[in-house]
């Protein structure tokens, strides 16, 4: 199996060292696998899309604004 080296901040490494019972290589493998599965799903979802990146940004902005408005109304602001 190939080896991959990662750089992590010193504080993170110290926290990881405090949990020697955890196989951090396995945690990293699972995280990499999950990210790749997420990307594959996103690529499959967007492959047939006719939306441009500009369209997606506009829709994201509109959804964000609508959610903000809804949450403010629910909070009585």
C-alpha positions as CSV (number, residue, x, y, z in Angstrom):
1,X,0.0,0.0,0.0
2,X,1.4,3.4,-0.9
3,X,2.3,5.9,1.9
4,X,1.0,9.5,2.0
5,X,2.5,12.0,4.4
6,X,0.4,14.8,5.8
7,X,1.3,18.0,7.5
8,X,-0.9,19.0,10.5
9,X,-0.6,21.9,12.9
10,X,1.4,21.2,16.0
11,X,-1.6,21.6,18.3
12,X,-3.6,19.1,16.3
13,X,-0.8,16.6,16.4
14,X,-0.5,16.9,20.2
15,X,-4.3,16.3,20.5
16,X,-4.0,13.2,18.2
17,X,-1.1,11.9,20.3
18,X,-3.3,12.2,23.3
19,X,-5.5,9.5,21.7
20,X,-3.1,6.8,20.9
21,X,-5.9,4.2,20.9
22,X,-7.1,5.6,17.6
23,X,-5.7,4.5,14.3
24,X,-5.3,7.9,12.7
25,X,-4.3,6.3,9.4
26,X,-7.6,4.5,9.2
27,X,-9.5,7.8,10.1
28,X,-7.7,9.5,7.3
29,X,-8.4,6.7,4.8
30,X,-12.1,6.8,5.7
31,X,-12.2,10.6,5.3
32,X,-10.5,10.4,1.9
33,X,-12.9,7.7,0.8
34,X,-15.9,9.6,2.0
35,X,-14.8,12.8,0.2
36,X,-14.2,10.9,-3.0
37,X,-17.7,9.4,-2.8
38,X,-19.2,12.8,-2.2
39,X,-17.3,14.2,-5.2
40,X,-18.5,11.3,-7.4
41,X,-22.1,11.9,-6.4
42,X,-21.7,15.7,-7.0
43,X,-20.2,15.0,-10.4
44,X,-23.0,12.5,-11.3
45,X,-25.6,15.1,-10.2
46,X,-24.1,17.9,-12.1
47,X,-23.1,16.0,-15.3
48,X,-26.6,16.4,-16.8
49,X,-27.2,19.9,-15.4
50,X,-27.6,22.8,-17.8
51,X,-27.0,25.3,-15.1
52,X,-23.9,27.4,-15.5
53,X,-21.6,28.3,-12.6
54,X,-23.1,31.8,-12.7
55,X,-26.6,30.3,-12.4
56,X,-25.7,28.1,-9.5
57,X,-24.1,31.1,-7.7
58,X,-27.2,33.2,-8.2
59,X,-29.5,30.4,-7.0
60,X,-27.3,29.8,-4.0
61,X,-27.5,33.5,-3.1
62,X,-31.2,33.6,-3.5
63,X,-31.7,30.5,-1.3
64,X,-29.4,32.0,1.3
65,X,-31.3,35.3,1.3
66,X,-34.7,33.5,1.5
67,X,-33.5,31.3,4.4
68,X,-32.1,34.4,6.3
69,X,-35.5,36.2,5.8
70,X,-37.4,33.1,7.0
71,X,-35.2,32.7,10.1
72,X,-35.5,36.4,11.0
73,X,-39.3,36.2,10.7
74,X,-39.4,33.1,12.9
75,X,-37.2,34.8,15.5
76,X,-39.5,37.8,15.5
77,X,-36.8,40.2,14.3
